[in-house]
Amino acid sequence: MLNLNEAAARRIVDAIAIAIDGKPSSAKTFSAAPFTELTDFTSWGQQNNDSNNDTKRTDALTVAYLLFSGGRIPLSGIEMHGTYFRPDKWIIGALVKKGRAEPDASGKNILFTQTGWEWMAGILEGLAKA
């Protein structure tokens, strides 16, 4: 569990989104309890996820997910002090489809792959040039 409360997490997500996308993130879902309905990746309906293009929103939220999770994103939400931060199903699904992440052996987490980390390095290098 991260020693981070929801208010500070929201500020961090918005700061990342503003740095990358120029506006605060609209996709910040928190809950006092884990998102148990999301614990099975195969039930996420990703067969309908036709995401082909990366967006600044995707980039910003992915930076936040990695910052908070270290690259192991629990499907039930990233646990923080008194709250859980839910990963966006469509963003996670797109990362998996593009080979940037994959479900772990337990099926309860999404792990960033080497390809994903290299993609993230490119995003962060782009910020350094901005």
N, C-alpha and C positions, 0 to 999 in steps of 0.2 A: 504494500500500500504506500502510495506517495503521501508525504506529509505536506499536502497542498489542499486548500479548501476550494470550493466551487467558485467563489468570487475571484480569487487570484487566478484560477484556471481560465475563467472567462476572459479576464484581462489579457492573459498570455495568448490565448487563441486569437483574440481581436487584434493584438499587437502584431502577431505574425501575419494575419490576413491583411491588415493595413499595409504592412511592409511589402507584401507580395502582390496584393490585388487592389490596394488603394481604398478599401472599405472594410468595415468589420464583418465578421463571419455571421451568416444567418443560420448556420448549421451547428448549433451547440446544444446538444440534448444531454441533460443530466438527470439523475434519479437517485434517491436515497437507497434504493435496492438494485441489485444486479439486474440486467436485462435478460432474464432467463429465457424469454421467447426467442432470443437470438443465438443461443448456444450451439445450434446445429447449422453449420454453414450450408449444407445441402438443401436446407429449407428456405434459404434466402431468396429464391426465385431468380437466380442470376442468369438463367437461360434467356431472360428478356433484357439483360443488360447489354446494350449495343454501343457502349461508350468506346469511341475510337480516338477522340481528341482529348488531350490533357487541357485542363483549364487552370487559371490562377487559383480558383477556389479549391480544386483538387490538390494543387501544390501546397497551398497554405494549410489545409486540414491535415494533409499527410505529414508535414513538418511537425504540427502539433501532436499527432498520434505518435510519431517517433520520439519526440522530446519526452512525452509522458510515459511511453512504454518501453523504450530502448529497442524497439524492433520486434517485440513479441506482444501483439495486440490481442487482448482477451476479447472474444466475441461477446461476452456478457457485459463488457464495459471496462474501462480502465479505472481501477479502484483508487480513490483519493480519500482524503480525510472527510468522512461523512457523506460521500457521494460517489457516483460512478459516471464516467463520461462515455457515452455511446458512440462507437464508430459508425460512420455513415455507410449503410449497406451498399450503395451504388459505387462509392469511392473504393471501398475495400474490394468489391467484386471486380471493378475495373483493374485494380492493382494485380489481382490474381490472374485475370485474363491476359494481362500484358506480361506476366512472368516476373513481376516485381515483388510479389508476395505469394505465399502458399499456405494452405492449412497445415498445421503440425500433425504429428501422428495421432494425437488425442482428438483432433478435430475441434478443440476448444479455443485455439489461438490461431492467429494469422502471423506467420513469420516473414519478415522482410528477407528477400534473396539478395545475392550479390548484385544482380541486375538492378534491383530496387535501390540498393545503397548507392550504386553508381549514378542512377537517375537523380537521387536526392543530392548527391554531390554537385551535379550540374545545376540544380535549382539554387543551392546555396552559393555556388560560384557566381551565378547570375546576380544574386543579391549583393555580393561583394563589389560587383562592377557598377551597380546602380548608384 
